[in-house]
Amino acid sequence: MFFGIVLGLIATVLYNAGFVLEKRALRDLPPISMRRVGRLLRVLCTSRAWLTGFFVMGLGMACQIVVMSLVPLSVAQPIQLAGLALLVVFSAVFLGERTTPRDWAGLGVLALSLLLICLSMEPARLGLHAGTGAMMAVVAGTVLLAGGAFVSAARSESRGGRPAPGLLYGAASGLLYGAAGLQTKGVSGFLAENPHGFLGRTLASPYPYLYLALSGAGLLLFQTALQRGRASIVVPVSSVVGAVYTVLAGTAVFGEPLPQDSVRLVLRLAGFGVAMVVVTLLPRQDDEPEPAVSTPALVADRA
């Protein structure tokens, strides 16, 4: 399990580095909107810088598949969630953002979270399979919830509500990413059970196709969320909702047990809770003015 934690850290580094590369590329791209999906895809797919970031994130996701074949979801997801603290460092180095004592405190919390998770480790049965009916029911319910949150955010925005759209957009994208994470867990089960027949069994299952649909929709919605709400709200909310959803739904669907020892159980839950505390220590810009958007850009976006 120790190797799984180390690989989880590598996956987190790659994933957040990819996000920063994408964000850096987005600053130089024209305005995008989910209302014009074709144009959105064309803008992103023709940007070499954005594709580089997407490729790095893909490497992180590939590592995450292996991680989920080695450790339970209640271990893998806190590591990924705590990676938000690493995002602070990457943003300071590659995006020129100022690092505050609050940010360094987030890194300290990250270290504490990982320590608690390591102390909670014990030999445990991994959940390798989920019933197709149960998975489809969970995915359908999640898509409905995400759609409802997206519609509510759009309606709130049309009425001039400022805080609500960012929270709801972030929650909607987080739900879709969380449901996609369940498909990653399903694929990891094939890898853990029989590495030699991994590819064939994966392609014969619904997991890769559901993953592409859910993560693709989540990606498009997340880009819209970044455009509509503050990144300091959207990114943490999306990450927390996605991680919490994956742990809660995945533990139930795949039947993964929590530690039987009461002390280790408390340590595991504390590690998960501390990882979420990282979000409260991330930079907040709620009191700063919104960046001005030029009228021509809005006209072009609605054309």
N, C-alpha and C positions, 0 to 999 in steps of 0.2 A: 504493500500500500504506500510505502514511502516513495517509491519510484513514481507512483501515480500523482502524488502531491508535487514532486519536482516537475514532472511533465505538465501538471496543471499550472504551475507558475510560468513555465515557458509559453504555454498556450495563452495565458493572460497577457504576457508581455507582447506577444505577436498580435493578439486581437486589438489591444489598446493602441499599439503603434500603428496598426492599419487604420484605426479610427482617426488618429491625428493626421495621417497622410491624406485621408479622404477629406477631412475638414480643411486642411491646407489647400487642397485642390479646389474645393468648393468656393473658396474666397475669390478665385479668379474665373469662375464659371458664371455664365448669365443666369438670371433668376429661373427657378424651376418650380413646378407646381404639379400636384397629383391630378389636377383637373385636366392636364395634358400629358398623359402617361407616355405617349409616343415621343413627344419632344423631350420629356424628362430622361427617358432611356437613351435617346440619341445624344443628348448633351453629356451624360455620364459615360457612355460607352465609347465616345470619341475623345475622352480626356485620358491621356496616357498617365498623368499623375494620379487621377482618381482610380484608374484601373490598377495601378501599382498598390495603392492602399487597400483596394478590394482583394487583391491577390494575397497580401500579407495577412489580412483578416481571415482569408480562406485557409491559410496555413495554420493559423491559430485554431480555427474550427476543426481542422483535420486532427490536430493534436488533442483537442477536446474529446473527439470521438474515442481515441485511445484511452484518455483519462477516465471516461465513463465506463470503460470495460475493466478498469482496475480498482476504482473506488466508488462508494455509494454516492448518490446524488447529494445527500446531506453533507458530503465532504467536498465534492467537486464544485457545486454552485457557490458556496461562500468564498472559495478561492477566486472564482471568476468575478464575483460581486466586489470583493475587496480590491480587485484590479482597478477600480475607479480611482484609488489613491495614486496608482502609477500614472494614470491619465494626467494628474496634476503635474508630475515631473516632465512627462513628454510634452505637455502643452507649454511648459516654461522653456524647454530646450528648443523645440521645433516651431512653436507658434509665437514665441516671445512674450508669453503671458507672465505677469508678475507672480512670484511664489511668496506666500504669506506664512506666518507662524501657524495659522490654521491648517494650511496645506501640509506642513511637516507633521502636525499632530495627526492628520489623516494617515500618513505613512506609519506613524507609531501604532495607531489602531490596527492597521493592516498586519503589522508584525504580531501584535497580540492575538488577533483573530487566527492567524496561521498556527501560533503556538498552542492555542486552545484546541484547535482541530487535530493537531498532531498528538496531543495528550489524550484525545478521545478515541484514538484508533484502537480497534480490536478486530480479530478475525470475524468476518461477517459474510453472510450469503448475499451475493449481488443479484438484483432483479434483472433477468436477462430477457424476458418476454412479456408482452402485454396482449391481451385479447383484442382481436381486430375490432369487434363490436364496441368494446369499451373505449378503445383509442378513437374510433370515429365519432362516438358520442361526445367524448371530451373535446375533440377538435371542433366539432360543430357548435357546441355550446360556447367555446372560446371565441370562435369567429363572430358569433352573434353578439357577445359581450364587447368585443373590440369594435365591431361595427356600430354598436349603440354608443360607445364612448366617443368614437369619431364624429358621429352625427351630432351628439350633444355638444362637442367642442366647436363644431362648425356653427351651430345655432347660437351658442354663447358668444362666439366671436362676432357674428352678424349683429348681435345686440350690443356690442361694445364691451363685453366682459374681457378684462385683461388677464387675470390670473388663471381663470378656469381653462381656457384653451390649452395652455402649456401643460397643465396637469393632466387633462383628459387626453390630449394627443399623445403624451408620453405614456400614459397607462394603456392606450389602445395599441401602440407599437410594442410595448412590453408584453402584452398578452399574446400577440402574434409571434414574437420572438420566443416567448416561453413555450408556446405550443410547438414551434419548430425545434426547440431543445428536446422535447419528448421524442421526436423522430430521430434525433441524434443519439439519444439513449437507446432507442430500438435498434439502430444500426450497430451500436457498440456491443449489443448482446450477441449478434452474429459473430463479431470479431472475437469476443471472449470465448464463445462456445467452440468455434471451428474456424481458425484463421485461413485454412486452405480453401474452404468453400464460401468464404466471406462475400466475395463479389457477386457470385451467382445468387445466393440467398438474399442479398441486399436488393438486387434488381428485381427479384421476384416478389418482394414485399412492397407494401404501400409507403414505407417510410421515406425513401428518397424523393418520391413524387410529392408527398405531403410536405416534406421539408422545403423543396423548391418553391411550392406555391405559398406556403406560410412565410418563409423567410423573405421571399420576393415581395409579397404584399407588405410585410413588416418594414422592409428596406424603403420602399416607396413612401409608406406612411411616415416613417421616421424622418426622411428628408423633408417632407411637408411639415412635420412637427418642428424641425429646426428652423424652418422658415416662418412659421406662425407664432411660435412661443420662444421664450428665452432658453438658450442652451443649458444654463445653470439650473433650470427646472426640468427640462425635457429629458436630458441625458440621465440624471440620477433616478428620476421617476421610472423611466423606461427600463433601466437596468435592475432596479429593485423589484418592480412588478414582475419582470421576466424571470429573475432568479427565484423569487419566492414562489411564483406559480409553478416553475419547473420542479422545485423540491416537493411542494405539497401535492401537486397532481401526479408527478412521476413516482413518488414514494408509494402512493396508493395504487396507481395503475400497474406498476411493475412489481409491487409487493415487496419492496425493500424494507427490512427491519431496521429500526434504530438500535443503538447499543443497548444491550440487556442490563449491563451494570449501571446502577443509578448514578454513580459518580461520573462515569464516562458519558452518560446521557446528558447530564447537566453541562459537562464541558462541551459536548457537541452543539447543544442548543445555545450555549453562551457564545461559542465561536461564530455561529450563524447570526446571532443577534448583534455581536460586536462588529461583524462585517457590514451590517446594515447601518451601523452608527457612522461608518466612513462617509456615507452620503450626507449626513448633517454637517460634516466638517469640510465639505467641498466648497469652492468659491461661490458666493452669492452675489448677484448683481441686480437684485430686485429693485434697489433704490436708484440704480443708474438709469439714465434716459435711454429709451429704445433707439437703435440706429435709424437714422432717417432713410426712408425709401423714396426714391425719386418717382415722380408721376409717370415719366415715360416707361419705367420698368414695370409699374403696375398695369399700364395700358397694354404693354407687350405681353404680360403674363396672362391677361384676360382675353387677348385676341384669339 
